[in-house]
Amino acid sequence: MNDDSFIKQLTKTGTKMLIIGLSISAFAVFMIWLALSGADSEMTQGTFIGLMIFAGIFLLVGLFMIFLPLSTSMKIKNGKHGLVNSIRNNDSTYIAWYYEHIIHVKSGPAKNSAHKIWLYSVDDKHYSVDVKKTQVPEVMEYLSSKFPSATVGYTADIEKDYRARMKVSKG
């Protein structure tokens, strides 16, 4: 893995979130249309209000999930993204801690897992990169070459130490 492929992986993570945000927003718009169109002639005022509140929450979550990756993309293009800048400028001290975060999902008999690399910077920023299970060793090796002084792995003690260092650095 090289710098460009890692940055591309970071961008793909944002694209995935953007698609999910668009889907959630589209569902919210559908619910609003359903409530306002009168498609359900038996809808009571209480049901209407509940549906609008539910749709509003979905719309806010969806818009937030659209805003985050767009904001990240703009930061990358404008040269204001901390992680990307540290990679491009060979700043090996920017990331203080990183580890693989695995999310296990069980849906009926099917069991799946999502693999992410969570990175924490010296200025207390959190970055998440989605990776395939087979890519994890390659990404971890890349990160160890870019940020050799960073703590690798997760334990409660490591997290406690990181939080304490961030608290001290903030004053």
C-alpha positions in Angstrom: 0.0 0.0 0.0 1.2 3.5 -0.8 0.0 7.0 0.2 -2.4 7.4 -2.7 -4.1 4.0 -2.2 -4.5 4.8 1.5 -6.0 8.2 0.8 -8.3 6.5 -1.8 -9.4 4.0 0.9 -10.2 7.0 3.2 -12.2 8.6 0.4 -14.1 5.3 -0.2 -15.1 5.3 3.4 -16.7 8.7 3.0 -18.4 7.7 -0.2 -20.0 4.7 1.6 -21.3 7.1 4.3 -22.6 9.5 1.6 -24.6 6.7 -0.1 -26.1 5.7 3.2 -27.0 9.3 4.1 -28.7 9.8 0.7 -30.7 6.6 1.2 -31.9 7.6 4.7 -32.8 11.1 3.4 -34.7 9.6 0.5 -36.7 7.4 3.0 -37.4 10.5 5.1 -38.7 12.4 2.0 -40.9 9.4 1.1 -42.4 9.4 4.7 -43.1 13.1 4.5 -44.7 12.7 1.1 -46.8 9.8 2.5 -48.0 11.9 5.3 -48.8 15.0 3.2 -50.3 13.3 0.2 -53.2 11.8 2.0 -52.3 8.4 0.6 -53.5 6.9 3.8 -57.0 8.2 4.2 -57.4 6.6 7.7 -54.4 8.5 9.2 -55.2 10.3 12.4 -53.7 13.6 13.5 -51.7 11.8 16.1 -50.3 9.3 13.5 -49.6 12.3 11.2 -47.6 14.1 13.9 -45.7 10.9 14.9 -44.9 10.2 11.2 -43.6 13.7 10.7 -41.4 13.6 13.8 -40.0 10.2 12.7 -39.4 11.5 9.2 -37.8 14.7 10.6 -35.4 12.6 12.7 -34.5 10.4 9.7 -34.0 13.5 7.5 -31.6 15.1 10.1 -29.6 11.9 10.4 -29.5 11.5 6.6 -28.4 15.1 6.1 -25.7 14.8 8.8 -24.4 11.6 7.1 -24.3 13.6 3.8 -22.6 16.6 5.3 -19.7 14.7 7.0 -18.2 13.1 3.9 -18.7 16.2 1.8 -16.9 18.2 4.5 -14.1 15.7 4.6 -13.8 15.8 0.8 -13.6 19.6 0.8 -10.9 19.5 3.5 -8.9 17.1 1.5 -9.2 19.2 -1.7 -8.4 22.4 0.3 -5.4 20.9 2.0 -7.0 21.2 5.5 -7.4 17.5 6.3 -5.0 16.6 9.2 -4.5 12.9 8.4 -4.0 13.5 4.7 -1.7 16.4 5.3 0.4 14.4 7.7 0.8 11.6 5.1 1.7 14.0 2.3 4.1 16.0 4.5 5.7 12.8 6.1 4.7 13.9 9.6 5.2 10.7 11.4 4.1 12.1 14.8 0.5 13.1 13.8 -1.2 9.8 14.7 -0.8 8.9 18.4 -2.8 5.7 18.4 -4.5 3.3 16.0 -6.1 -0.1 16.0 -8.4 -2.4 14.1 -12.1 -2.1 15.2 -14.3 -5.1 14.3 -18.1 -4.9 14.3 -19.9 -8.2 14.4 -23.3 -8.3 12.9 -25.6 -11.3 13.3 -28.8 -11.3 11.2 -30.6 -14.6 11.6 -28.2 -17.4 10.8 -25.8 -15.2 8.9 -22.8 -13.7 10.7 -20.8 -10.9 9.2 -18.2 -8.5 10.4 -17.1 -5.0 9.3 -13.5 -4.1 9.7 -12.3 -0.5 10.4 -9.1 1.1 11.3 -9.6 3.7 14.0 -6.9 6.4 14.2 -6.5 9.0 16.9 -4.3 12.0 16.3 -2.2 14.2 18.7 -4.8 16.9 18.3 -7.5 14.5 19.5 -9.2 14.0 16.1 -10.7 10.6 15.3 -10.5 9.1 11.9 -12.1 5.9 10.7 -11.1 3.9 7.6 -13.3 1.0 6.3 -11.2 -1.9 5.1 -11.9 -5.5 4.0 -10.7 -8.2 6.4 -8.1 -9.2 3.9 -6.7 -5.7 3.7 -6.2 -5.2 7.4 -2.6 -6.5 7.6 -1.6 -4.4 4.6 -3.1 -1.2 6.0 -1.7 -1.8 9.5 1.8 -2.4 8.0 1.4 0.9 6.0 0.4 2.8 9.1 3.3 1.4 11.1 5.7 2.6 8.4 4.0 6.1 8.3 3.5 6.5 12.1 6.2 4.4 13.8 5.9 6.1 17.2 2.1 5.6 17.4 0.6 3.1 19.9 -0.9 0.1 18.1 -3.7 -2.0 19.4 -6.5 -1.6 21.8 -6.8 -2.2 25.5 -8.7 -0.2 28.2 -5.3 0.9 29.6 -4.1 2.2 26.2 -7.4 4.2 25.8 -7.1 5.6 29.3 -3.5 6.6 28.7 -4.5 8.3 25.4 -7.4 10.2 27.0 -5.1 11.3 29.9 -2.5 12.6 27.4 -5.1 14.5 25.4 -6.5 16.0 28.7 -2.9 17.2 29.6 -2.3 18.6 26.1 -5.5 20.6 26.2 -4.4 22.2 29.4 
